[in-house]
Amino acid sequence: MSPKIYYPHEYILVPASSPYPENTFYKVSLGQQRFRDSFHNVLKIEMIYSDHIGAGGKVNPAFPCSTEDFKKVMEAANKLLRQ
């Protein structure tokens, strides 16, 4: 098992639109991520499928162009960054 490299402090779950299955979310979070030997503040976007990060390794978000998903995720990111 590899060591944990990301520690989220705050997050917002944004529901993902179709064609994603139900219970799919974009997790927009602020936290600390290790790069080499030190930790840095980062904003991270991950995919949540049925309460688990990723599905078969799919953690990189993809935003269907026919939805407002990207706009909603950016609004969540801006909200976290303003806090």
Secondary structure, DSSP 8 states (H G I E B T S, - for coil): -----EEEEEEEEEE--TTS-TTEEEEEEEEEEEETTEEEEEEEEEEEETTEE-STT--S----TTSSHHHHHHHHHHHHHH-
